[in-house]
Amino acid sequence: MTPPKSVHVVIDLSHVQYGVRDFLMEEWAGAPALHQFIERVKEARLVETIGLHHCWQDLHDQILAIARKNYCSCYLNKETHLFHAIDKIAQVQQADGILLLSATCPLIDPGIVDRCISIFLDHSTAFDFISNGIINSFPAGNTVSLVNTNTLKTIMHNISNWRRFSGFNDFFNSHADYYAIHHLEWEYQTPYINDIRWNVTQPEDVAFLKQIFETLHAFKPNFGIHDVLKLLMYRPDLKLSV
C-alpha cells in the first residue's frame, strides 16, 4: 500500500523587512502576532506540521519560544539560500511537499491553505508546483506556494542558475514550460483586485492589519478573505493604499 503523502507547512519570516519585523512580537488580541499567525494556519484542517524559518540570531530565542509553545519546528538559517534551506527542511520532516507561507501575510485565509494542500494530496504526481502567486487573482497578503520536494531536488541538481532566484514563484514563472504548475485562482474576481492589499511591507501596514485582525478575531477567529472584504465595506475608514 502506498503511504499517504505528507505536507509540511513552513512560515517564512526571513522576507519580513528589518524595519517592520518587530510587529511579529507585538501583541495582537492578547498574544504575539506570530503566535496568532500560527493559530490561523492551524485552523486549516489539512495542516499537520508547521515550522518557522528565519534568519535573525537576535530574535531567535523569542521565535523559538513561540515555536515550542505551538509545537512547531524552528529553523535558524543565517547563510543558506532559501531553496537549499527548504530542501534540508523537507529531508528532516520527510515531507513530499513543502507549503511556504510568508510571515508578511498575517491575515492569511486558512481556507486557501487547505485548498492548496488538497490539490497536492489529490494530484501529487501531477504537479511540481502549486501557487496563487504567479497569476495574482487573490488580494495581496494571501500568497501560498507548495513545491514538490522531489522536483526541488531535481532543480538543485540539474538547473545551474537556480541560485539567481530568490523565491519559488519567480523560478517557476521563468521555467513554466518545463514544469507542471497549477495556478490557484480566486473564484470571486473583482475589478479592483489590484487595489486590495493586506500584507506587511511598511510600518503603516501594521496598525491597519492589527485593527482588522482584532475586530474580526473577537467573534470569528478563523475569518477569511470574504470576512475582511465585508468589514472593509462596512468600515470605509479602514483603508490602506497600495
N, C-alpha and C positions, 0 to 999 in steps of 0.2 A: 504494500500500500504506500502510495506517495505521501510523504509527510506534508502537513499544511504549510503554506507559505507564511513567512513572518515579515513584519514591517516594524522597524524601529524608528520612532519619531525623534528628530534632533532639532532642538530650538537653538538657533544660531545667534549668539549675542555679539559675535565678532564684527558684524557690519553696522552695529549701532554706533553712530558718530560719537567721538570722545566728548564733545561739548554737551551732549544730551544723555549720556549713559547713566547719570545719577538717577534718572527717573525710575530705573529698574528697582531701586531700593526705596523709592518714595512710597508712602502709604497710600494705597487706593482702597477705599471701603474697608479699612481695618487691617490690611496686610500689604506687604511689598508688592509693587506692580508685577514683578517677576513671578511671585507666588501666584498671583491672580491669573497671569498668563498660563501658567501650568494647569491651574484648576480649569480654565476654559478648554484647554486641549484635552483634559481628562473627560470632559463632557462628551467627546466623540466616542461612540460605543465600540469602535473597532481599534481604538488605541490600546496597546498592551504595555509597551515600554517606552520611556521617554529619557532623553539625555540632554544635557546642557553643554553647548560647545562655546568656549570663549577664549580670549587671548589676553586677559587682564590679570597680571600677577597680583596687583594691589587690591583687587576686589575678589580674589579667589576664595578667601575664607568665607566671605558673605554669600557668594554664589554657591559654594559647596554646602553651607548650612541650609540654604533654601532647597537645594537638590536633595539632601538627606531627609529633610522634613517631608518631602513629597515623594520619597522612594525613587528618585531619579538618579541616573548616572551623571557624572560631571567630568568633562574633558577640557583640560587646560592646554591650549595649543599656542605656543609662543612664536613658532617659526614656520611650521609646515603649511604648504598650500592646502586650500580647502578640499580639493579633490582627494589629496593624499590623506588628509585627516578623516574624511568621510569613509574612505576605503578601510582605514585602520579601525574605525568605529564599527563598521559592518562586520569585520572579521571578529572583533571582540564579542559582538552581540549575535554572531552567526545569523545575520539577517539577510533575507532575499531582496529586500528593498529598504531604502532609507528615505523617509519623508522629511524634507527640510522646511522648517518654518523660520522666518526672521523675527527676532525679538523687537524689531521696529514696528511690528503689527500687533499691538496688544488687544485689538478688538477682533482678532481672527474668529471667523464663524466656525464652530465645531462641525456644523453640517458639511462644510466644504472639505474639511479634513476627512470625515467619514466617506464622502463621495470619492475622493481621490484614492483612498486605501481600498475601497470596494472595487473600483475599476481594476486596480493592480491585482488583487486577490482573485478576481474572476478571469483576468486575462494576463496573468503574469508572464506567460511565454510570448505574448503578442506585442508587448510594449517595452521599449528601452527606457522611455521617459514619459512621465505624465505631469502636466503643469497647466496652470492658468496664467502663467507669467510671460508667455511668448505672444499669444493673442490676448491683449488686455481687454477683457469684457467685464471683469469684476471691478468694483470700486478699489482704488489703490489702498493697500493695507490688508488685503485678503489673499496674498500670494501663497500658494502651496506648490511644492515641487517634489516629485518622487522619482528616484533613479533606481533602476535595476542594478543591483550590486555586481552581477556578472558582466553587465555592459560596462560598468565603471572600470572593472579590472581590465577589460579588453581595450578601453580607451587609453588607459595609462600605459598599457604595454605596446599598443600599436600606433597611437597618434603622437607624433613627435612634438607638436606645438600645444598640447593641452594646457601647459602652464601659462599660456598667454591669456587664458580665460579666467576671470575672477569668480564666475558663477556658472551653474549648470544651464540656466536659461540662455545665457549668451553662447555657450558652447553648442548646445543642441540647435539653437536657431541658426548658427553658422554651418552646421553639418546636417541640416534637416533632410537632405536627400539620402543620407546613409543610415539613418536610424528610424525605428518605428516610434513615432511620437503621438501621444494622444493629447489633444488640446482641450482642456477642461474649460467649457464656456458657460457663462451665466445665462440661464434661460429667460431672465427678465431684463432684457435690454432696455436702456433708457437713453434718450437723445443727449442727456447731459452727463453721461458716464465719466467723461474725462474731467469733469468739474468736481467729482466726488473723490475725496481723499481723506483717509484716517490712518495714516502711519506717521511715525515719529522721525522727522528729519531735521527739525529745528526746534529751539526752545519753546516757541509759542504753540507748537503742536501739543505739548504735554498737558497744559491746562484744559485745552479743548477736549482731548480724548479722555482725560480723567473725569471731566464733568459728564460726558456721555456714559462712561463706564459706571460711575457711581449712581447715576439716575436710573439706568436700566437694571443694573445688578441688584438693586434694592428689591425688585419684585420679580425679576426673571434672570437668574444667574447665567443661564445658558442662552442668552439672547443672541440673535443672529443678524444678518445683513438687513433683513426687512424691518426688524425692530429698530435698528439705528436709523434707517431711512424714514420710518414713521415718526420717530422722535424729532428728527430734523425738520420734518414737515410741520409739526405742531409747535416746534420751538425755533422759529426763524432767527432768533437772537443767537443761536448756536451755529456759528458759521466759520469755516476755515477756508481761506482762499488757497488755490493751488499754487 
